[in-house]
Amino acid sequence: MTRRLEPTPSVVLFDGVCHLCQGAVKFIIKRDPERRFRFASLQSEAGKRILQDSPDHLNLGRQDTIVLYQNGAYYTRSSAALRIAKGLRYPWPLAYGFILVPRFLRDAVYRFVAANRYRWFGKDETCLVPTKENKQRFLQDE
């Protein structure tokens, strides 16, 4: 009998104090019944460890972008958001069609929202604390 290997989960790195980002994580969890995605805040030791091996130590010290680490590759901004949407349950994979829009345009919109996210949505003094039900979805600091 052949044992089926479980796919390695993708890791979403997010700004743990940003209300918009926290809402995005909750949105993903609710629409990811197959548990494809795990999470770590950019401020956490687990998040920093993942970024250590990224090209040019991607985004170390910056919290203005979402990062998706998937199959050994790093995706940021709109590319990360669209790849995440692709992994959620229907109808969200349809949003991946926006990948056809040139990245400089997609990322311009992303940067505009990112620059205003605290003003529009607010922020906390501490990072998001996962619920008991979702704690296993978050990478732990060592």
Secondary structure by P-SEA (a helix, b strand, c coil): cbbbbcccbbbbbcccccaaaaaaaaaaaaacccccbbbbccccaaaaaaacccccccccccccbbbbbcccccccaaaaaaaaaaacccccccccccccccaaaaaaaaaaaaaccccccccccccccccccccccccccc
